[in-house]
Amino acid sequence: MKFTSKHPLILASQSPRRQELLGLLGIPFDIVPSEIPEPDPQDFQSAVDYVRACAVQKAKDIAANHPEALVIGSDTVVVLDGEILLKPKDKQQASAYLHKLSGATHEVITAVCVRQGDEEATFHEQVRVRFYELPASWIDAYTDTEDPYDKAGAYGIQTVSGLFVEKIEGDYNAVVGLPIAKLLQHLTQAGYVKVEGAHDYAK
């Protein structure tokens, strides 16, 4: 099963995890990450508003120079008791995040913005994730690796830190960084993507 698109496809993210997930569609795409600084979370009323704004900003930034392309922007945050846990700046912050997440249930919110020309659509997926109680020695050993520092909340469910996860409620791929199944539903319903051999595009 292969999908095709009549538009050039651009992923506005340098995340290897998002690249891998988008690659499941089998459609060639370019990687053009946005370099605009992300906004301050404190400027938004909720984590959902913040993460959606980040996704829109990325897609809009890249689409401005590629009006013919189908641009996909995405962003992910980890939220615990209303606190947004972004990518940790150092070992101390990574350790603090993981101690907070230990034995608790948090939310992972991934937003996606699809932009083509002046047309734009944004959606998000919200997933509940519960951690086991983590021994301090595990946290110390893990934060001595490079793994936590490019990931919201200082962990990645698809890496060794996925062993911290007791259960999830929702889309696993949204926790990884891109809810690819929901994205595909949007792209096909909007007529941007079709199954190879299917009827003509709706638009």
N, CA, C and O atoms as a DFTB+ gen file, in Angstrom:
812 C
 N C O
     1  1       0.856      -1.194       0.000
     2  2       0.000       0.000       0.000
     3  2       0.886       1.237       0.000
     4  3       1.745       1.404       0.866
     5  1       0.664       2.102      -0.989
     6  2       1.491       3.289      -1.131
     7  2       0.602       4.502      -1.359
     8  3      -0.430       4.423      -2.026
     9  1       1.026       5.622      -0.792
    10  2       0.279       6.861      -0.945
    11  2       1.038       7.818      -1.865
    12  3       2.264       7.760      -1.964
    13  1       0.300       8.690      -2.530
    14  2       0.905       9.673      -3.416
    15  2       0.284      11.040      -3.154
    16  3      -0.814      11.146      -2.609
    17  1       1.003      12.075      -3.550
    18  2       0.504      13.439      -3.415
    19  2       0.902      14.237      -4.642
    20  3       1.988      14.044      -5.190
    21  1       0.034      15.124      -5.069
    22  2       0.360      15.981      -6.204
    23  2       1.130      17.218      -5.769
    24  3       1.562      18.008      -6.608
    25  1       1.307      17.392      -4.457
    26  2       2.043      18.535      -3.927
    27  2       3.413      18.093      -3.428
    28  3       3.548      16.987      -2.904
    29  1       4.436      18.938      -3.582
    30  2       5.693      18.667      -2.870
    31  2       5.416      18.667      -1.371
    32  3       4.644      19.495      -0.887
    33  1       6.021      17.769      -0.649
    34  2       5.755      17.619       0.774
    35  2       6.973      18.073       1.576
    36  3       8.098      17.660       1.295
    37  1       6.743      18.924       2.575
    38  2       7.831      19.425       3.421
    39  2       7.469      19.174       4.883
    40  3       6.367      19.494       5.327
    41  1       8.405      18.604       5.614
    42  2       8.271      18.464       7.056
    43  2       9.077      19.576       7.706
    44  3      10.293      19.654       7.536
    45  1       8.396      20.434       8.447
    46  2       9.068      21.584       9.075
    47  2       9.623      21.186      10.435
    48  3       9.347      21.841      11.439
    49  1      10.399      20.120      10.466
    50  2      10.956      19.610      11.713
    51  2      12.199      18.799      11.398
    52  3      12.256      18.098      10.387
    53  1      13.195      18.899      12.273
    54  2      14.397      18.082      12.103
    55  2      14.371      16.846      13.006
    56  3      15.380      16.150      13.128
    57  1      13.245      16.572      13.628
    58  2      13.121      15.417      14.513
    59  2      13.237      14.115      13.731
    60  3      12.435      13.876      12.827
    61  1      14.207      13.268      14.051
    62  2      14.317      11.969      13.368
    63  2      13.079      11.115      13.581
    64  3      12.723      10.318      12.714
    65  1      12.420      11.268      14.717
    66  2      11.236      10.464      15.002
    67  2      10.076      10.864      14.093
    68  3       9.362      10.000      13.583
    69  1       9.885      12.160      13.887
    70  2       8.820      12.604      12.981
    71  2       9.146      12.221      11.544
    72  3       8.254      11.857      10.778
    73  1      10.394      12.302      11.187
    74  2      10.806      11.911       9.837
    75  2      10.504      10.445       9.578
    76  3      10.011      10.085       8.509
    77  1      10.799       9.608      10.551
    78  2      10.542       8.174      10.401
    79  2       9.049       7.892      10.259
    80  3       8.642       7.086       9.422
    81  1       8.232       8.556      11.079
    82  2       6.795       8.324      11.021
    83  2       6.192       8.823       9.713
    84  3       5.368       8.135       9.111
    85  1       6.594      10.014       9.268
    86  2       6.080      10.525       7.998
    87  2       6.520       9.632       6.845
    88  3       5.805       9.491       5.853
    89  1       7.686       9.037       6.976
    90  2       8.191       8.132       5.943
    91  2       7.322       6.908       5.741
    92  3       7.418       6.252       4.704
    93  1       6.466       6.581       6.718
    94  2       5.576       5.432       6.568
    95  2       4.611       5.596       5.398
    96  3       4.121       4.606       4.853
    97  1       4.336       6.838       5.010
    98  2       3.423       7.077       3.887
    99  2       4.051       6.717       2.549
   100  3       3.344       6.500       1.565
   101  1       5.373       6.653       2.511
   102  2       6.050       6.317       1.260
   103  2       6.085       7.458       0.259
   104  3       6.411       7.252      -0.910
   105  1       5.750       8.667       0.713
   106  2       5.780       9.846      -0.163
   107  2       7.093      10.587       0.071
   108  3       7.417      10.900       1.217
   109  1       7.857      10.878      -0.982
   110  2       9.099      11.643      -0.780
   111  2       8.796      13.000      -0.148
   112  3       7.800      13.641      -0.486
   113  1       9.649      13.428       0.760
   114  2       9.452      14.739       1.377
   115  2      10.795      15.370       1.694
   116  3      11.799      14.682       1.878
   117  1      10.791      16.698       1.753
   118  2      11.976      17.443       2.139
   119  2      11.867      17.835       3.613
   120  3      10.771      17.941       4.163
   121  1      13.006      18.044       4.228
   122  2      13.068      18.466       5.623
   123  2      13.576      19.905       5.658
   124  3      14.724      20.174       5.302
   125  1      12.721      20.823       6.087
   126  2      13.089      22.235       6.168
   127  2      12.655      22.739       7.544
   128  3      11.558      23.281       7.679
   129  1      13.486      22.572       8.554
   130  2      13.082      22.983       9.906
   131  2      12.978      24.496      10.047
   132  3      13.779      25.244       9.486
   133  1      11.994      24.924      10.794
   134  2      11.848      26.341      11.099
   135  2      12.869      26.736      12.154
   136  3      13.125      25.985      13.096
   137  1      13.446      27.914      11.990
   138  2      14.439      28.404      12.942
   139  2      13.912      29.558      13.790
   140  3      14.670      30.186      14.529
   141  1      12.626      29.833      13.686
   142  2      12.029      30.880      14.522
   143  2      11.966      30.385      15.968
   144  3      11.500      29.271      16.208
   145  1      12.420      31.179      16.932
   146  2      12.339      30.754      18.345
   147  2      10.899      30.462      18.755
   148  3       9.973      31.170      18.359
   149  1      10.725      29.417      19.546
   150  2       9.390      29.073      20.013
   151  2       8.897      30.126      21.009
   152  3       9.697      30.721      21.731
   153  1       7.595      30.355      21.047
   154  2       7.052      31.376      21.973
   155  2       7.193      30.936      23.425
   156  3       7.533      29.788      23.714
   157  1       6.929      31.855      24.316
   158  2       6.985      31.591      25.746
   159  2       5.679      30.922      26.184
   160  3       4.603      31.477      25.959
   161  1       5.755      29.737      26.808
   162  2       4.520      29.063      27.244
   163  2       3.668      29.915      28.177
   164  3       2.449      29.745      28.224
   165  1       4.282      30.818      28.910
   166  2       3.537      31.643      29.856
   167  2       2.613      32.644      29.163
   168  3       1.749      33.243      29.804
   169  1       2.797      32.824      27.852
   170  2       1.941      33.741      27.102
   171  2       0.621      33.100      26.681
   172  3      -0.193      33.743      26.018
   173  1       0.400      31.838      27.060
   174  2      -0.788      31.112      26.613
   175  2      -1.600      30.621      27.807
   176  3      -1.057      30.344      28.876
   177  1      -2.903      30.521      27.604
   178  2      -3.805      30.136      28.691
   179  2      -3.734      28.650      29.001
   180  3      -4.044      28.238      30.119
   181  1      -3.331      27.840      28.030
   182  2      -3.284      26.401      28.248
   183  2      -2.152      25.785      27.449
   184  3      -1.626      26.394      26.517
   185  1      -1.786      24.572      27.825
   186  2      -0.750      23.830      27.102
   187  2      -1.192      23.522      25.678
   188  3      -0.377      23.527      24.755
   189  1      -2.482      23.255      25.501
   190  2      -3.004      22.988      24.148
   191  2      -2.837      24.212      23.263
   192  3      -2.392      24.101      22.121
   193  1      -3.196      25.386      23.790
   194  2      -3.025      26.617      23.006
   195  2      -1.557      26.813      22.627
   196  3      -1.239      27.199      21.502
   197  1      -0.681      26.542      23.577
   198  2       0.749      26.732      23.334
   199  2       1.267      25.796      22.254
   200  3       1.914      26.246      21.308
   201  1       0.995      24.511      22.376
   202  2       1.568      23.552      21.436
   203  2       0.967      23.721      20.035
   204  3       1.653      23.512      19.034
   205  1      -0.294      24.094      19.970
   206  2      -0.900      24.367      18.649
   207  2      -0.264      25.601      18.015
   208  3      -0.015      25.620      16.810
   209  1      -0.001      26.627      18.818
   210  2       0.647      27.832      18.290
   211  2       2.034      27.516      17.760
   212  3       2.445      28.060      16.736
   213  1       2.762      26.640      18.449
   214  2       4.102      26.250      17.990
   215  2       4.037      25.533      16.645
   216  3       4.845      25.804      15.758
   217  1       3.082      24.620      16.491
   218  2       2.937      23.885      15.239
   219  2       2.570      24.825      14.092
   220  3       3.104      24.710      12.989
   221  1       1.654      25.754      14.363
   222  2       1.244      26.723      13.343
   223  2       2.424      27.607      12.948
   224  3       2.639      27.863      11.763
   225  1       3.173      28.064      13.917
   226  2       4.313      28.935      13.640
   227  2       5.317      28.252      12.727
   228  3       5.814      28.867      11.783
   229  1       5.621      26.989      12.996
   230  2       6.580      26.253      12.174
   231  2       6.080      26.115      10.735
   232  3       6.810      26.384       9.781
   233  1       4.826      25.691      10.598
   234  2       4.288      25.472       9.255
   235  2       4.185      26.781       8.478
   236  3       4.520      26.833       7.294
   237  1       3.728      27.824       9.136
   238  2       3.547      29.117       8.465
   239  2       4.887      29.701       8.030
   240  3       4.995      30.279       6.949
   241  1       5.897      29.550       8.866
   242  2       7.233      30.062       8.559
   243  2       7.788      29.435       7.283
   244  3       8.291      30.138       6.407
   245  1       7.696      28.124       7.184
   246  2       8.254      27.432       6.016
   247  2       7.374      27.617       4.787
   248  3       7.887      27.748       3.675
   249  1       6.053      27.630       4.973
   250  2       5.135      27.784       3.842
   251  2       5.284      29.139       3.165
   252  3       4.993      29.272       1.977
   253  1       5.737      30.149       3.910
   254  2       5.902      31.482       3.321
   255  2       6.876      31.464       2.157
   256  3       6.735      32.250       1.220
   257  1       7.858      30.581       2.203
   258  2       8.847      30.486       1.126
   259  2       8.601      29.302       0.196
   260  3       9.336      29.100      -0.771
   261  1       7.566      28.524       0.493
   262  2       7.244      27.355      -0.342
   263  2       5.731      27.281      -0.543
   264  3       5.102      26.324      -0.090
   265  1       5.130      28.272      -1.215
   266  2       3.672      28.334      -1.319
   267  2       3.061      27.165      -2.090
   268  3       1.874      26.878      -1.943
   269  1       3.864      26.496      -2.905
   270  2       3.340      25.379      -3.694
   271  2       3.324      24.070      -2.916
   272  3       2.692      23.101      -3.336
   273  1       4.005      24.043      -1.804
   274  2       4.212      22.795      -1.065
   275  2       3.137      22.564      -0.012
   276  3       2.442      23.483       0.420
   277  1       3.030      21.318       0.377
   278  2       2.211      20.918       1.510
   279  2       3.154      20.832       2.703
   280  3       3.990      19.932       2.779
   281  1       3.013      21.774       3.633
   282  2       3.959      21.887       4.748
   283  2       3.316      21.341       6.021
   284  3       2.174      21.662       6.348
   285  1       4.072      20.516       6.725
   286  2       3.591      19.922       7.967
   287  2       4.466      20.402       9.114
   288  3       5.669      20.142       9.148
   289  1       3.846      21.104      10.048
   290  2       4.530      21.534      11.261
   291  2       3.970      20.777      12.448
   292  3       2.768      20.518      12.509
   293  1       4.825      20.421      13.388
   294  2       4.358      19.662      14.545
   295  2       5.167      20.028      15.775
   296  3       6.336      20.402      15.679
   297  1       4.526      19.917      16.938
   298  2       5.222      20.173      18.189
   299  2       4.615      19.297      19.279
   300  3       3.434      18.955      19.229
   301  1       5.436      18.938      20.265
   302  2       5.007      18.043      21.340
   303  2       5.412      18.627      22.684
   304  3       6.519      19.143      22.840
   305  1       4.509      18.541      23.651
   306  2       4.838      18.940      25.020
   307  2       4.378      17.856      25.990
   308  3       3.453      17.092      25.714
   309  1       5.048      17.817      27.118
   310  2       4.659      16.955      28.230
   311  2       4.086      17.863      29.315
   312  3       4.669      18.900      29.632
   313  1       2.953      17.476      29.879
   314  2       2.266      18.314      30.865
   315  2       1.975      17.488      32.108
   316  3       1.370      16.419      32.024
   317  1       2.407      17.985      33.264
   318  2       2.154      17.328      34.542
   319  2       1.517      18.330      35.494
   320  3       2.132      19.331      35.862
   321  1       0.282      18.050      35.886
   322  2      -0.437      18.937      36.813
   323  2      -0.423      20.384      36.339
   324  3      -0.249      21.309      37.133
   325  1      -0.609      20.569      35.038
   326  2      -0.662      21.905      34.458
   327  2       0.668      22.518      34.119
   328  3       0.717      23.568      33.479
   329  1       1.761      21.885      34.535
   330  2       3.098      22.408      34.240
   331  2       3.619      21.819      32.936
   332  3       3.622      20.600      32.762
   333  1       4.060      22.677      32.018
   334  2       4.625      22.222      30.745
   335  2       6.100      21.885      30.942
   336  3       6.889      22.720      31.383
   337  1       6.453      20.654      30.608
   338  2       7.842      20.209      30.701
   339  2       8.416      20.152      29.285
   340  3       8.088      19.257      28.505
   341  1       9.267      21.110      28.969
   342  2       9.875      21.186      27.644
   343  2      11.152      20.342      27.604
   344  3      11.359      19.495      28.473
   345  1      11.990      20.563      26.626
   346  2      13.268      19.853      26.572
   347  2      14.160      20.361      27.705
   348  3      14.310      21.572      27.866
   349  1      14.744      19.475      28.479
   350  2      15.570      19.925      29.612
   351  2      16.849      20.613      29.146
   352  3      17.452      20.234      28.142
   353  1      17.244      21.629      29.901
   354  2      18.437      22.393      29.544
   355  2      19.718      21.722      30.020
   356  3      20.782      21.922      29.434
   357  1      19.616      20.927      31.081
   358  2      20.812      20.311      31.642
   359  2      20.407      19.096      32.469
   360  3      19.224      18.781      32.591
   361  1      21.410      18.413      33.037
   362  2      21.169      17.203      33.814
   363  2      20.275      17.483      35.022
   364  3      19.401      16.681      35.352
   365  1      20.493      18.606      35.667
   366  2      19.701      18.939      36.848
   367  2      18.220      19.051      36.507
   368  3      17.369      18.526      37.224
   369  1      17.919      19.740      35.405
   370  2      16.521      19.904      35.024
   371  2      15.924      18.585      34.545
   372  3      14.774      18.275      34.853
   373  1      16.702      17.810      33.792
   374  2      16.219      16.508      33.334
   375  2      15.896      15.611      34.519
   376  3      14.866      14.937      34.532
   377  1      16.768      15.603      35.505
   378  2      16.548      14.798      36.703
   379  2      15.304      15.263      37.456
   380  3      14.521      14.441      37.932
   381  1      15.123      16.567      37.564
   382  2      13.952      17.116      38.254
   383  2      12.665      16.706      37.535
   384  3      11.684      16.342      38.183
   385  1      12.664      16.764      36.205
   386  2      11.498      16.350      35.430
   387  2      11.152      14.895      35.722
   388  3       9.995      14.570      35.993
   389  1      12.152      14.020      35.667
   390  2      11.902      12.588      35.813
   391  2      11.474      12.224      37.231
   392  3      10.675      11.306      37.419
   393  1      11.988      12.921      38.211
   394  2      11.523      12.697      39.582
   395  2      10.049      13.091      39.709
   396  3       9.292      12.430      40.420
   397  1       9.641      14.157      39.028
   398  2       8.236      14.568      39.058
   399  2       7.347      13.536      38.349
   400  3       6.245      13.238      38.810
   401  1       7.830      12.999      37.236
   402  2       7.042      12.054      36.438
   403  2       6.963      10.676      37.080
   404  3       6.032       9.917      36.809
   405  1       7.930      10.347      37.927
   406  2       8.007       9.034      38.553
   407  2       6.729       8.704      39.329
   408  3       6.318       9.451      40.218
   409  1       6.109       7.571      38.978
   410  2       4.905       7.118      39.672
   411  2       3.666       7.931      39.408
   412  3       2.645       7.725      40.065
   413  1       3.724       8.847      38.468
   414  2       2.601       9.759      38.205
   415  2       2.054       9.575      36.795
   416  3       2.695       8.971      35.934
   417  1       0.869      10.103      36.582
   418  2       0.261      10.132      35.251
   419  2       0.357      11.549      34.699
   420  3      -0.032      12.514      35.358
   421  1       0.876      11.660      33.492
   422  2       1.001      12.965      32.843
   423  2       0.342      12.906      31.471
   424  3      -0.144      11.860      31.043
   425  1       0.334      14.027      30.806
   426  2      -0.230      14.100      29.461
   427  2       0.850      14.479      28.456
   428  3       1.720      15.305      28.735
   429  1       0.776      13.867      27.301
   430  2       1.601      14.266      26.161
   431  2       0.666      14.827      25.100
   432  3      -0.280      14.161      24.679
   433  1       0.933      16.043      24.676
   434  2       0.093      16.696      23.670
   435  2       0.943      16.983      22.443
   436  3       1.957      17.677      22.521
   437  1       0.519      16.444      21.318
   438  2       1.194      16.732      20.051
   439  2       0.217      17.434      19.127
   440  3      -0.880      16.937      18.873
   441  1       0.622      18.595      18.623
   442  2      -0.193      19.359      17.676
   443  2       0.433      19.288      16.297
   444  3       1.652      19.205      16.150
   445  1      -0.422      19.323      15.295
   446  2       0.018      19.281      13.902
   447  2      -0.689      20.386      13.132
   448  3      -1.896      20.585      13.273
   449  1       0.071      21.094      12.324
   450  2      -0.501      22.094      11.415
   451  2      -0.128      21.713       9.986
   452  3       1.044      21.503       9.674
   453  1      -1.127      21.628       9.133
   454  2      -0.914      21.352       7.711
   455  2      -1.257      22.615       6.942
   456  3      -2.368      23.134       7.047
   457  1      -0.315      23.097       6.181
   458  2      -0.535      24.352       5.443
   459  2      -0.149      24.170       3.976
   460  3       0.905      23.619       3.658
   461  1      -1.021      24.643       3.095
   462  2      -0.745      24.645       1.665
   463  2      -1.272      25.956       1.107
   464  3      -2.481      26.178       1.049
   465  1      -0.342      26.831       0.692
   466  2      -0.756      28.157       0.244
   467  2      -1.389      28.921       1.396
   468  3      -0.776      29.096       2.449
   469  1      -2.621      29.376       1.188
   470  2      -3.334      30.109       2.228
   471  2      -4.252      29.209       3.054
   472  3      -4.927      29.676       3.971
   473  1      -4.273      27.926       2.727
   474  2      -5.140      26.998       3.451
   475  2      -4.375      26.371       4.607
   476  3      -3.218      25.975       4.468
   477  1      -5.048      26.289       5.756
   478  2      -4.376      25.793       6.958
   479  2      -5.368      25.014       7.815
   480  3      -6.524      25.408       7.969
   481  1      -4.898      23.915       8.361
   482  2      -5.697      23.120       9.296
   483  2      -4.799      22.668      10.432
   484  3      -3.652      22.278      10.215
   485  1      -5.330      22.724      11.647
   486  2      -4.550      22.356      12.835
   487  2      -5.369      21.410      13.697
   488  3      -6.573      21.596      13.873
   489  1      -4.704      20.396      14.230
   490  2      -5.359      19.484      15.166
   491  2      -4.334      19.041      16.207
   492  3      -3.137      19.286      16.058
   493  1      -4.813      18.391      17.253
   494  2      -3.886      17.884      18.260
   495  2      -4.382      16.560      18.819
   496  3      -5.570      16.245      18.746
   497  1      -3.471      15.804      19.368
   498  2      -3.775      14.558      20.063
   499  2      -3.268      14.669      21.495
   500  3      -2.162      15.152      21.735
   501  1      -4.080      14.221      22.438
   502  2      -3.750      14.307      23.856
   503  2      -3.745      12.886      24.420
   504  3      -4.747      12.176      24.340
   505  1      -2.616      12.479      24.989
   506  2      -2.431      11.101      25.442
   507  2      -2.052      11.094      26.925
   508  3      -1.238      11.906      27.364
   509  1      -2.638      10.185      27.685
   510  2      -2.284      10.019      29.092
   511  2      -1.214       8.933      29.212
   512  3      -1.350       7.846      28.650
   513  1      -0.163       9.243      29.943
   514  2       0.960       8.323      30.117
   515  2       1.256       8.177      31.608
   516  3       1.364       9.171      32.327
   517  1       1.385       6.946      32.063
   518  2       1.729       6.714      33.469
   519  2       3.101       6.070      33.571
   520  3       3.407       5.116      32.857
   521  1       3.921       6.602      34.465
   522  2       5.257       6.061      34.738
   523  2       5.224       5.121      35.945
   524  3       4.438       5.306      36.874
   525  1       6.080       4.127      35.910
   526  2       6.390       3.363      37.113
   527  2       7.147       4.267      38.095
   528  3       7.659       5.318      37.713
   529  1       7.209       3.854      39.335
   530  2       8.106       4.508      40.287
   531  2       9.543       4.254      39.838
   532  3       9.937       3.105      39.635
   533  1      10.314       5.306      39.684
   534  2      11.668       5.181      39.158
   535  2      12.692       5.276      40.283
   536  3      12.696       6.256      41.028
   537  1      13.566       4.271      40.421
   538  2      14.657       4.401      41.385
   539  2      15.546       5.591      41.032
   540  3      15.775       5.876      39.856
   541  1      16.037       6.275      42.044
   542  2      16.903       7.435      41.802
   543  2      18.127       7.042      41.000
   544  3      18.633       7.839      40.209
   545  1      18.611       5.820      41.191
   546  2      19.796       5.367      40.454
   547  2      19.510       5.259      38.958
   548  3      20.392       5.504      38.135
   549  1      18.261       4.886      38.601
   550  2      17.896       4.824      37.186
   551  2      17.904       6.227      36.573
   552  3      18.437       6.449      35.486
   553  1      17.300       7.159      37.298
   554  2      17.244       8.534      36.791
   555  2      18.653       9.090      36.618
   556  3      18.952       9.743      35.618
   557  1      19.504       8.830      37.586
   558  2      20.870       9.333      37.514
   559  2      21.610       8.734      36.324
   560  3      22.304       9.446      35.599
   561  1      21.463       7.427      36.123
   562  2      22.149       6.759      35.015
   563  2      21.612       7.239      33.673
   564  3      22.378       7.466      32.736
   565  1      20.292       7.394      33.582
   566  2      19.693       7.818      32.316
   567  2      20.088       9.243      31.959
   568  3      20.382       9.525      30.797
   569  1      20.102      10.135      32.921
   570  2      20.448      11.529      32.628
   571  2      21.937      11.723      32.377
   572  3      22.367      12.814      32.003
   573  1      22.727      10.672      32.581
   574  2      24.139      10.715      32.189
   575  2      24.322      10.404      30.702
   576  3      25.416      10.570      30.164
   577  1      23.248       9.950      30.035
   578  2      23.297       9.689      28.595
   579  2      22.857      10.938      27.840
   580  3      22.456      11.927      28.453
   581  1      22.930      10.896      26.529
   582  2      22.497      12.018      25.697
   583  2      21.009      11.978      25.396
   584  3      20.460      12.934      24.849
   585  1      20.355      10.886      25.745
   586  2      18.985      10.648      25.293
   587  2      17.960      11.686      25.761
   588  3      17.094      12.055      24.968
   589  1      18.010      12.177      27.011
   590  2      16.909      13.030      27.481
   591  2      16.858      14.427      26.887
   592  3      15.820      15.085      26.964
   593  1      17.948      14.896      26.297
   594  2      18.096      16.338      26.110
   595  2      17.496      16.905      24.829
   596  3      17.505      18.120      24.630
   597  1      16.976      16.047      23.964
   598  2      16.268      16.574      22.792
   599  2      14.806      16.156      22.814
   600  3      14.143      16.111      21.778
   601  1      14.307      15.846      24.026
   602  2      12.959      15.315      24.143
   603  2      12.165      16.076      25.206
   604  3      12.662      16.331      26.303
   605  1      10.941      16.430      24.871
   606  2      10.059      17.071      25.841
   607  2       9.865      16.148      27.035
   608  3       9.634      14.949      26.879
   609  1       9.961      16.723      28.229
   610  2       9.784      15.929      29.432
   611  2      10.964      15.055      29.785
   612  3      10.905      14.303      30.758
   613  1      12.038      15.137      29.011
   614  2      13.297      14.419      29.275
   615  2      13.201      12.912      29.057
   616  3      13.972      12.150      29.640
   617  1      12.249      12.478      28.212
   618  2      12.219      11.050      27.892
   619  2      11.593      10.845      26.523
   620  3      10.885      11.708      26.003
   621  1      11.874       9.669      25.948
   622  2      11.259       9.287      24.677
   623  2      10.709       7.881      24.793
   624  3      11.435       6.952      25.146
   625  1       9.438       7.723      24.498
   626  2       8.806       6.418      24.681
   627  2       9.379       5.365      23.739
   628  3       9.258       4.167      23.994
   629  1      10.011       5.820      22.635
   630  2      10.553       4.888      21.652
   631  2      12.002       4.512      21.944
   632  3      12.586       3.720      21.204
   633  1      12.601       5.064      23.011
   634  2      13.983       4.750      23.356
   635  2      14.006       3.952      24.659
   636  3      12.971       3.475      25.122
   637  1      15.191       3.813      25.240
   638  2      15.303       3.029      26.474
   639  2      14.418       3.580      27.582
   640  3      13.976       2.827      28.450
   641  1      14.155       4.877      27.566
   642  2      13.302       5.457      28.609
   643  2      11.843       5.049      28.457
   644  3      11.034       5.325      29.342
   645  1      11.493       4.396      27.352
   646  2      10.169       3.810      27.233
   647  2       9.942       2.731      28.280
   648  3       8.801       2.366      28.562
   649  1      11.027       2.217      28.858
   650  2      10.918       1.224      29.925
   651  2      10.398       1.826      31.226
   652  3      10.073       1.094      32.161
   653  1      10.318       3.153      31.293
   654  2       9.753       3.820      32.464
   655  2       8.226       3.817      32.438
   656  3       7.579       4.059      33.456
   657  1       7.654       3.538      31.257
   658  2       6.225       3.718      31.037
   659  2       5.436       2.478      31.452
   660  3       5.680       1.376      30.960
   661  1       4.489       2.677      32.364
   662  2       3.623       1.586      32.799
   663  2       2.478       1.370      31.823
   664  3       2.169       0.232      31.471
   665  1       1.842       2.463      31.379
   666  2       0.750       2.327      30.416
   667  2       0.487       3.670      29.747
   668  3       0.871       4.727      30.248
   669  1      -0.182       3.594      28.595
   670  2      -0.618       4.812      27.919
   671  2      -2.077       4.660      27.527
   672  3      -2.570       3.551      27.321
   673  1      -2.755       5.790      27.429
   674  2      -4.136       5.834      26.957
   675  2      -4.188       6.814      25.803
   676  3      -4.233       8.027      26.004
   677  1      -4.180       6.271      24.578
   678  2      -4.200       7.129      23.405
   679  2      -3.233       6.654      22.342
   680  3      -2.786       5.507      22.353
   681  1      -2.919       7.544      21.434
   682  2      -2.114       7.244      20.255
   683  2      -0.624       7.195      20.601
   684  3      -0.023       8.216      20.938
   685  1      -0.040       6.009      20.515
   686  2       1.393       5.847      20.803
   687  2       2.243       6.780      19.951
   688  3       3.186       7.390      20.454
   689  1       1.918       6.897      18.665
   690  2       2.733       7.730      17.770
   691  2       2.657       9.212      18.113
   692  3       3.578       9.968      17.806
   693  1       1.567       9.632      18.747
   694  2       1.491      11.022      19.207
   695  2       2.504      11.262      20.321
   696  3       3.056      12.356      20.437
   697  1       2.745      10.248      21.135
   698  2       3.754      10.367      22.184
   699  2       5.147      10.405      21.559
   700  3       6.023      11.128      22.032
   701  1       5.347       9.633      20.507
   702  2       6.626       9.654      19.802
   703  2       6.874      11.025      19.177
   704  3       8.009      11.502      19.155
   705  1       5.806      11.666      18.666
   706  2       5.986      13.008      18.117
   707  2       5.160      13.366      16.902
   708  3       5.179      14.515      16.461
   709  1       4.418      12.382      16.339
   710  2       3.583      12.702      15.174
   711  2       2.447      11.682      15.076
   712  3       2.703      10.507      14.815
   713  1       1.192      12.111      15.282
   714  2       0.051      11.193      15.166
   715  2      -0.234      10.900      13.692
   716  3      -1.151      11.463      13.095
   717  1       0.562      10.022      13.135
   718  2       0.590       9.834      11.686
   719  2      -0.735       9.305      11.147
   720  3      -1.132       9.674      10.041
   721  1      -1.431       8.448      11.900
   722  2      -2.702       7.916      11.408
   723  2      -3.743       9.030      11.274
   724  3      -4.446       9.106      10.266
   725  1      -3.842       9.893      12.290
   726  2      -4.796      11.008      12.226
   727  2      -4.378      11.999      11.139
   728  3      -5.227      12.555      10.442
   729  1      -3.072      12.216      10.997
   730  2      -2.589      13.094       9.927
   731  2      -2.980      12.549       8.560
   732  3      -3.408      13.306       7.688
   733  1      -2.836      11.232       8.366
   734  2      -3.212      10.623       7.093
   735  2      -4.703      10.792       6.832
   736  3      -5.109      11.058       5.701
   737  1      -5.523      10.640       7.876
   738  2      -6.959      10.842       7.706
   739  2      -7.240      12.259       7.197
   740  3      -8.048      12.450       6.288
   741  1      -6.574      13.235       7.784
   742  2      -6.782      14.619       7.341
   743  2      -6.325      14.801       5.891
   744  3      -7.039      15.394       5.082
   745  1      -5.155      14.298       5.571
   746  2      -4.591      14.511       4.236
   747  2      -5.448      13.863       3.151
   748  3      -5.612      14.423       2.067
   749  1      -5.990      12.685       3.442
   750  2      -6.811      12.011       2.434
   751  2      -8.190      12.668       2.326
   752  3      -8.712      12.840       1.224
   753  1      -8.773      13.030       3.457
   754  2     -10.091      13.667       3.421
   755  2     -10.042      15.030       2.742
   756  3     -11.004      15.449       2.098
   757  1      -8.902      15.724       2.894
   758  2      -8.753      17.038       2.255
   759  2      -8.358      16.914       0.782
   760  3      -8.327      17.912       0.061
   761  1      -8.060      15.710       0.343
   762  2      -7.696      15.502      -1.052
   763  2      -6.238      15.739      -1.372
   764  3      -5.862      15.759      -2.544
   765  1      -5.404      15.920      -0.355
   766  2      -3.987      16.156      -0.587
   767  2      -3.222      14.867      -0.897
   768  3      -2.197      14.887      -1.580
   769  1      -3.729      13.768      -0.392
   770  2      -3.052      12.478      -0.528
   771  2      -4.079      11.427      -0.925
   772  3      -5.235      11.490      -0.507
   773  1      -3.656      10.467      -1.728
   774  2      -4.537       9.351      -2.079
   775  2      -3.719       8.064      -2.126
   776  3      -2.492       8.082      -2.221
   777  1      -4.432       6.961      -2.056
   778  2      -3.797       5.658      -2.239
   779  2      -3.468       5.507      -3.708
   780  3      -4.299       5.808      -4.565
   781  1      -2.276       5.049      -4.006
   782  2      -1.873       4.868      -5.398
   783  2      -2.847       3.935      -6.099
   784  3      -3.149       2.845      -5.612
   785  1      -3.335       4.385      -7.258
   786  2      -4.289       3.587      -8.014
   787  2      -5.737       3.941      -7.729
   788  3      -6.642       3.438      -8.395
   789  1      -5.970       4.820      -6.725
   790  2      -7.339       5.212      -6.409
   791  2      -7.809       6.294      -7.364
   792  3      -7.085       6.672      -8.285
   793  1      -9.029       6.799      -7.147
   794  2      -9.604       7.813      -8.035
   795  2      -8.888       9.153      -7.891
   796  3      -8.021       9.321      -7.033
   797  1      -9.260      10.091      -8.735
   798  2      -8.604      11.394      -8.736
   799  2      -8.801      12.110      -7.403
   800  3      -9.704      11.800      -6.626
   801  1      -7.917      13.082      -7.172
   802  2      -7.968      13.893      -5.957
   803  2      -9.253      14.710      -5.911
   804  3      -9.813      15.084      -6.942
   805  1      -9.695      14.971      -4.713
   806  2     -10.902      15.789      -4.544
   807  2     -10.606      17.257      -4.842
   808  3     -11.513      18.021      -5.172
   809  1      -9.326      17.653      -4.725
   810  2      -8.971      19.064      -4.949
   811  2      -7.574      19.158      -5.516
   812  3      -7.085      20.257      -5.776
